[in-house]
Amino acid sequence: MFKPRMLSLSFVTAVLLAGCADDPGGGLSHGDGAVVHDDAAHDSLAEQGAPGASIKIHTIDVGAGICVVVEMPDPTQPVLLVDCGQDVWKGAGVSASLVQSHARQIIGKRKVALVISHPHSDHYSLVDNVLDQGGSSLELTTVWLGGSLGDYHADGDRVFKRLSTFRTQQPARVHDALPSSYRSPYPAGEPDLTFGAVKVYVLAVNESVGAPVADINGKSMVLLVKHGSFMAVLPGDADGEVQQLAVKHAKAMGLPLDQVTLLLGAHHGSGTY
């Protein structure tokens, strides 16, 4: 399924696909982290017994799309929701209500830090479903977006309206339209998203902005999640150019990509990336 370019980031230990119908179940255990593939279609919560001191990364089966929930070792910290959407035109086969219910079981009543890698609806069409259920709305702590907020108009503007309201109320907590040169202020300062012992770094974003034709996948925000010796990279739909920028920035930041434990397959494991 992969072509050599797919692995140009030099991440070596594990590659996990998302949004593929043949995506296998199971998980990955590590001293400081656990990676869980949650099959929403069967409403199963895997790896419930993972140590409390471990970070847990859930990839929820939404069909053709992606939804990642990161639980911090400290249960008082917010949950990190990285993308949540599906491509309804491809017959996802997993109902939005089931994905919503499953994600909410994982999140519970905790606050949510939201990252949407880029403005393709299969990465954000279900965000509003997850945040708002039965009249109970989860509290957002921060929002980071690939591209600009004005790009997020799919699915009846639900997500755009929610995030626009949040920006009006909390303007300092919405981060979008970042320059392509942007990377986390490391090692000079804290990374962009800090959850106690868990640090989340922006390695690249908006690489294609400014090009004659701005590629939406090229706006992907690439994250590195670090807890102790466990590191995971969540690349959105990053193409080769974005990956090269992520490698360049990681090197400048002193982050050893050859020690990454988990790489979520860019563009859902597409053979063209």
Secondary structure, DSSP 8 states (H G I E B T S, - for coil): ---GGGGTT---SEEE--S-TT----EEEETTEEEEEE-GGGT----TT--TTSEEEEEE--SSEEEEEEE-SSTTS-EEEEEEEE-GGG---S-HHHHHHHHHHHHTT--EEEEE-SS-GGGTTTHHHHHEETTEE--EEEEEESS-GGG--TGGGHHHHHHHHHHHH-GGGEE-S--TT----TTTS--SEEETTEEEEEEE--TTTTSSS--SGGG--EEEEEETTEEEEE-TT--HHHHHHHHHHHHHHT--GGG-SEEE-GGGG-TT-
